[in-house]
């Protein structure tokens, strides 16, 4: 799996295409992203009791809230 950073416009387009393809809506995508991040954090830090989630400007706040 390649890791690459997307611009704001590219990420918005990726979200739009994913929603159009279904079956998830925007909230479903946020839930899936949050679950993936939480799973990774817990796998790397199994004894952690807390995590701080920092979100930048734009529409990332919802993704962070789900975590």
C-alpha positions in Angstrom: 0.0 0.0 0.0 1.4 3.4 -1.0 1.2 6.3 1.5 0.8 9.7 -0.1 -0.5 13.0 1.0 -3.4 14.5 -0.8 -4.1 18.2 -1.2 -7.3 19.6 0.2 -8.9 19.5 -3.3 -7.7 16.0 -4.0 -9.1 14.7 -0.7 -12.4 16.4 -1.3 -12.6 14.7 -4.7 -11.7 11.4 -3.2 -14.4 11.8 -0.6 -16.9 12.8 -3.3 -16.1 9.8 -5.4 -16.2 7.4 -2.5 -19.7 8.7 -1.5 -20.9 8.5 -5.0 -19.7 4.9 -5.4 -21.5 4.0 -2.1 -22.6 2.4 0.1 -21.2 4.8 2.7 -22.2 8.4 3.1 -20.0 11.1 4.5 -20.7 10.2 8.1 -20.0 6.5 7.3 -16.6 7.5 5.8 -15.8 9.4 9.0 -16.7 6.5 11.1 -14.6 4.1 9.1 -11.6 6.5 9.2 -12.0 7.0 12.9 -12.2 3.3 13.5 -9.0 2.7 11.4 -7.1 5.3 13.3 -8.2 4.1 16.7 -7.3 0.5 15.8 -3.8 1.6 14.7 -3.2 3.7 17.8 -4.3 0.9 20.1 -2.2 -1.7 18.2 0.9 0.6 18.6 0.2 1.7 22.1 -1.9 -1.1 23.8 -1.5 0.2 27.3 -2.5 3.8 26.5 -5.4 5.2 28.5 -5.8 8.4 26.6 -5.0 9.9 23.2 -4.9 13.5 22.0 -6.3 14.1 18.6 -5.3 17.3 16.8 -7.2 18.4 13.7 -6.2 21.1 11.3 -8.5 23.6 9.7 -11.2 22.5 7.2 -13.4 19.4 7.4 -11.0 17.3 9.4 -12.6 18.0 12.7 -15.4 15.4 12.2 -12.8 12.7 11.5 -10.9 13.6 14.7 -14.1 13.7 16.7 -15.0 10.1 15.6 -11.6 8.9 16.9 
